[in-house]
């Protein structure tokens, strides 16, 4: 009998959670999507994102106050919120073949849908109710497994990549037309068919020196036909699964564009090396060596690659980690976990911001995002603490107005040749 990708996905999730229940002696699990939160002294809510553990079970974006009940050997139960509310659109249960795999119970907020739950019921999600038992090891147990994605999840991320790439191509056109950061962001949103609140994370749009601010949060309204560079870090979502894409675009063929092109070549090699069995710490070290090589070849630093690594020169220009797990959360959970018990392998002082320290496994989805920035604060710190830095300060001063470079692709780890969701999307959409 042929099964659908969603049905297979649901079967695998049920298996994972039933193993957890058996291991921890749990009779039932309640997954809560969460509740809306409000701005202080206002009736306007913050943008809502469902708890990833609940969202993972359903093929549509999950709303607030939705609950899932899991019991061994039974269909999952969906507690669907009924709202007697004339202020907002009706909260209808989405149609589709997914319904045949569920028991769906509509419930109002004051209904006692939890009254007949077993004594040993665990809770995952915000604001646990008083009837549940705390199980400290449950979250770590299921979080560890989330890193390996099912075919259903990977397809959702392919679709999110396509929408994200359409946005990036529109943003590039807006940049070359001399538009403002705000207009570039609006072009991205329109092409990727989403509102700002629906983005998986707030899009970063930085022109020129703003590209040197890693999480630049502003959107200037000033048009700039003389802008030299655009760094845009923005993605899209499909059923809650994110794409996380960064591109750096340039206006002129010059010294900076030559550096960017060499960086792109280095980044693609890192992507190709993202195979099963590789320790991500080693990939990050490979990235640091690559940055040192670029600094030397482009005469930004006269020290050899080995000397730079000893003196931590690459970290001045590449201060963040190489990448992270990607999925229902942009920085997906479990990146430092060693096993299902929750044991951690934390980053060391050489790479304090590394979000992923695990050994890669097939069908993990990760980001590969090396950067090379000209950040005044870090340059000044290097000058103050390392007199023998070997860097050409006049060249760095010349490059500072360009801001910096980040190139980020989303990779499905494979045993041999990884699947680069981002590059495939660009290849198919550039002539769309």
C-alpha positions in Angstrom: 0.0 0.0 0.0 1.4 3.4 -1.0 1.7 5.9 1.8 2.0 9.7 1.6 5.1 11.6 2.8 3.0 13.1 5.6 1.6 9.7 6.7 5.2 8.4 6.9 6.2 11.5 8.8 3.4 11.0 11.3 4.3 7.3 11.7 8.0 8.2 12.5 7.0 10.9 15.0 4.6 8.4 16.7 7.5 5.9 16.9 9.9 8.5 18.4 7.4 9.6 21.0 6.3 6.1 22.0 9.9 5.2 22.6 10.2 8.2 24.8 7.1 7.3 26.7 8.3 3.7 27.2 11.7 4.9 28.3 10.4 7.4 30.8 7.3 5.4 31.9 4.8 8.0 30.6 1.2 7.1 29.7 0.4 10.2 27.7 2.0 13.4 26.4 0.3 16.8 25.8 1.9 19.1 23.3 0.8 22.7 23.6 1.2 25.2 20.8 1.3 28.1 23.3 -0.9 31.2 24.0 -0.7 34.6 22.5 1.1 37.3 24.5 0.3 41.0 24.6 2.2 44.2 24.5 2.3 46.0 27.9 -1.0 47.8 28.6 -2.3 47.0 25.1 -4.8 44.6 23.5 -2.4 44.0 20.5 -0.5 40.7 20.5 3.1 39.9 19.6 3.5 37.8 16.5 2.7 34.2 17.4 4.9 31.3 16.6 3.7 27.9 17.8 6.0 25.6 19.9 8.0 23.6 17.4 7.2 20.3 19.2 3.5 20.8 18.4 4.0 22.3 15.0 6.0 19.3 13.9 2.9 17.1 13.8 0.7 19.1 11.5 1.0 20.1 7.8 -0.2 23.7 8.3 0.8 26.6 10.5 -0.5 26.0 14.0 -2.4 28.7 15.9 -2.5 29.5 19.6 -4.2 27.4 22.3 -4.1 24.2 20.2 -3.2 20.9 22.0 -2.1 17.5 20.9 -2.6 14.4 23.0 -0.3 11.4 22.4 -1.0 7.8 23.7 0.8 4.7 22.7 -1.0 2.7 20.1 -3.7 5.4 19.5 -4.2 8.0 16.8 -2.9 11.4 18.0 -5.7 13.7 19.2 -6.0 17.3 18.2 -7.8 19.6 20.6 -8.9 22.4 18.3 -9.9 25.8 19.9 -13.4 27.1 19.2 -13.6 30.9 19.7 -16.9 32.7 20.0 -15.4 35.9 18.6 -16.8 38.4 16.2 -13.5 40.5 16.2 -11.5 38.0 14.2 -11.9 35.6 11.3 -13.4 32.1 12.1 -10.9 29.6 13.3 -11.8 26.7 11.0 -10.1 23.3 11.0 -8.1 23.1 7.7 -9.4 20.6 5.3 -7.3 17.8 3.8 -6.3 14.1 3.8 -4.4 14.7 7.0 -7.6 14.5 9.0 -8.0 10.8 8.5 -4.9 10.2 10.7 -6.2 12.2 13.6 -9.0 12.3 16.2 -10.2 15.9 16.2 -12.0 17.3 19.2 -13.2 21.0 19.0 -13.1 22.6 22.4 -13.8 26.0 24.0 -11.4 27.5 26.5 -13.4 26.4 29.5 -14.1 22.8 28.3 -12.5 20.1 30.4 -10.9 18.2 27.5 -8.1 17.1 29.8 -10.4 15.5 32.5 -9.8 11.9 31.5 -6.1 12.0 30.8 -4.0 9.3 32.6 -2.2 10.0 35.8 1.3 9.9 34.3 0.7 12.6 31.7 3.7 14.7 30.6 3.6 18.2 29.1 5.7 19.8 26.4 5.2 23.5 25.6 4.7 26.8 27.4 2.6 27.2 30.6 2.1 23.6 31.8 -1.2 22.9 33.4 -1.4 21.7 37.1 -2.6 18.2 36.2 0.7 17.1 34.4 3.7 15.4 35.9 7.2 17.0 35.3 9.5 14.7 33.3 12.9 16.4 33.1 14.3 14.1 30.5 11.5 14.2 28.0 12.4 17.5 26.2 16.0 16.4 25.7 14.9 13.0 24.5 12.7 14.3 21.7 14.8 17.4 20.9 17.8 15.2 20.0 15.9 13.4 17.3 14.5 16.6 15.7 17.8 17.2 14.1 17.2 14.4 11.5 14.5 15.4 9.2 11.9 13.2 7.5 11.2 13.5 3.7 8.0 15.5 4.5 10.1 18.0 6.5 12.8 18.3 3.8 10.2 18.9 1.1 8.7 21.7 3.2 12.2 23.2 3.5 12.7 22.9 -0.3 9.5 24.9 -0.8 10.6 27.5 1.8 13.9 27.8 0.0 12.2 28.5 -3.3 10.1 31.3 -1.8 13.1 32.7 0.0 15.2 32.8 -3.1 12.5 34.6 -5.1 12.7 37.2 -2.4 16.5 37.5 -2.6 16.4 37.9 -6.4 13.8 40.7 -6.0 15.9 42.3 -3.3 19.0 42.2 -5.6 17.1 44.0 -8.3 15.8 46.7 -5.8 19.4 47.2 -4.6 20.8 47.7 -8.1 17.9 50.2 -8.7 19.2 52.3 -5.8 16.3 51.6 -3.5 16.3 52.1 0.3 16.8 49.3 2.8 13.1 49.5 3.6 12.1 49.2 -0.1 14.5 46.3 -0.6 12.9 44.5 2.3 9.4 45.2 1.0 10.5 43.8 -2.4 11.8 40.7 -0.6 8.5 40.3 1.2 6.4 40.7 -1.9 8.4 38.2 -4.0 8.5 35.7 -1.2 4.7 36.2 -0.5 4.7 36.9 3.2 4.3 39.7 5.7 7.1 40.7 8.0 5.2 39.0 10.9 5.3 35.7 8.9 9.0 35.7 8.3 10.8 32.9 10.2 13.0 35.6 11.7 13.2 39.4 11.2 14.9 40.0 7.8 18.3 41.7 7.9 18.9 44.2 5.1 22.1 46.2 5.3 23.6 48.5 2.8 27.3 49.3 2.8 28.8 49.7 6.3 25.5 48.3 7.8 26.6 44.9 6.4 29.2 44.8 9.2 26.4 44.7 11.8 25.7 41.0 12.2 22.0 41.4 13.2 21.4 44.8 11.8 17.8 45.6 12.8 17.0 48.9 11.1 15.5 49.6 7.7 16.6 53.0 6.4 14.1 54.8 4.2 16.9 56.8 2.4 17.3 55.8 -1.3 21.0 55.4 -2.2 22.0 55.0 -5.9 25.6 55.0 -4.8 25.4 52.1 -2.4 28.2 49.6 -3.1 27.0 46.4 -1.3 23.9 44.8 0.0 23.9 42.1 2.7 20.5 40.5 3.0 19.8 37.7 5.5 16.2 36.6 5.1 14.1 33.5 4.7 10.6 32.1 4.3 8.5 29.4 6.0 6.5 26.4 4.8 4.3 24.7 7.4 6.5 26.3 10.0 9.8 25.0 8.5 12.3 27.8 7.7 14.7 28.7 5.0 17.6 30.9 6.3 19.5 32.5 3.4 22.1 35.2 3.2 23.6 36.8 0.1 25.9 39.7 -0.4 25.5 41.6 -3.6 27.8 44.2 -5.1 27.4 47.0 -7.7 31.0 47.2 -9.1 33.7 44.8 -10.1 36.5 45.8 -7.8 38.7 44.7 -5.0 35.8 43.9 -2.7 33.9 41.9 -5.4 37.0 39.8 -6.0 37.2 39.0 -2.3 33.5 38.1 -2.3 33.9 35.8 -5.3 36.7 33.9 -3.6 34.6 33.7 -0.4 31.8 32.2 -2.4 34.1 29.5 -3.8 35.3 28.7 -0.3 31.8 28.6 1.1 30.7 26.1 -1.6 33.6 23.8 -0.6 32.4 23.9 3.0 28.9 22.9 1.8 30.3 20.0 -0.2 32.2 18.8 2.8 29.0 18.7 5.0 28.6 14.9 4.9 27.6 12.2 7.4 30.3 11.5 10.0 31.9 14.9 9.8 32.2 16.8 13.2 30.8 20.3 12.7 33.6 21.6 15.0 36.0 20.5 12.3 34.0 22.2 9.6 34.2 25.4 11.6 37.9 25.1 11.9 38.1 24.6 8.2 36.2 27.8 7.7 38.6 29.7 10.0 41.5 28.3 7.9 39.7 29.4 4.7 39.2 33.0 6.1 42.9 33.1 7.0 43.8 32.1 3.4 41.6 34.8 2.0 43.1 37.4 4.2 46.6 36.4 3.1 45.8 36.0 -0.6 44.1 39.4 -0.7 47.0 41.0 1.2 44.7 42.1 4.1 47.0 40.2 6.5 50.7 39.5 5.8 50.9 36.7 8.3 50.9 33.1 7.2 47.7 31.0 7.6 49.3 29.1 10.6 50.4 32.4 12.3 47.0 33.9 11.9 45.3 30.8 13.4 47.7 30.9 16.4 46.9 34.6 17.0 43.1 34.3 16.4 43.3 36.8 13.5 40.5 35.1 11.5 38.1 35.5 14.4 38.5 39.3 14.1 36.9 39.2 10.7 34.7 36.1 11.2 33.5 36.3 14.9 30.4 34.0 14.7 29.9 30.3 14.2 29.8 28.6 10.8 26.2 27.5 11.1 23.5 25.7 13.0 20.7 23.2 12.8 17.7 24.4 10.8 14.1 23.3 10.9 11.0 24.5 12.7 13.2 27.0 14.5 15.8 29.0 12.6 18.3 28.0 15.3 16.9 24.6 15.7 17.1 22.8 19.1 19.6 20.2 20.1 22.7 21.7 18.5 24.9 21.1 21.5 23.4 17.7 22.6 25.5 14.6 22.6 22.7 12.2 23.1 19.1 11.8 24.2 19.8 12.2 27.9 20.6 15.9 27.3 24.4 15.7 27.8 26.0 18.7 26.2 29.1 19.4 24.2 29.5 23.2 24.5 31.7 25.4 22.3 35.1 26.3 23.4 36.8 29.7 23.8 38.1 29.6 20.2 34.5 29.5 18.8 32.2 30.7 21.7 29.3 31.4 19.4 29.2 28.0 17.6 25.6 26.8 17.7 26.3 23.3 16.4 28.9 20.9 17.9 27.4 17.6 16.9 28.7 15.1 14.4 26.6 15.3 11.2 24.1 12.6 10.3 22.3 11.9 7.1 19.1 14.1 6.6 20.2 16.7 9.2 19.5 20.1 7.8 22.2 22.7 8.6 23.3 26.2 7.5 26.8 26.9 6.2 27.4 30.7 6.6 30.9 31.9 6.8 31.4 35.6 7.0 34.2 38.2 6.5 33.4 41.6 8.0 35.2 44.9 8.6 33.9 45.7 12.0 35.5 48.8 13.5 35.1 47.6 17.1 36.9 44.3 16.5 39.6 46.0 14.4 40.3 48.5 17.2 40.4 45.6 19.7 42.9 43.7 17.6 45.1 46.8 17.3 45.1 47.3 21.1 45.7 43.7 22.0 47.9 42.4 19.3 50.7 44.7 18.0 52.0 42.0 15.6 48.7 41.4 13.8 50.2 41.8 10.4 47.1 43.5 8.9 47.3 46.2 6.4 45.3 48.9 8.2 45.1 51.2 5.2 43.6 48.4 3.1 41.1 47.6 5.9 40.1 51.3 6.1 39.5 51.3 2.3 37.3 48.2 2.6 35.3 49.3 5.7 32.7 51.3 3.7 31.7 48.0 2.0 30.7 46.5 5.4 31.3 42.8 4.9 30.3 39.5 3.4 28.1 36.7 4.5 27.0 33.8 2.3 24.6 31.3 3.7 23.2 28.1 2.2 20.8 25.5 3.7 22.2 22.0 3.4 20.6 18.5 3.7 23.4 16.3 5.0 24.0 13.1 2.9 26.5 10.3 3.1 28.2 11.4 0.0 26.9 14.5 -1.9 24.9 16.9 0.3 21.8 18.5 -1.2 22.2 22.3 -1.3 18.6 23.5 -1.0 19.7 27.1 -1.6 21.9 26.7 -4.6 19.3 24.4 -6.3 16.6 27.1 -5.6 18.7 29.8 -7.1 19.5 27.7 -10.2 15.8 27.1 -10.8 14.4 30.5 -9.9 16.9 32.9 -11.6 15.0 32.5 -14.9 11.6 32.0 -13.2 
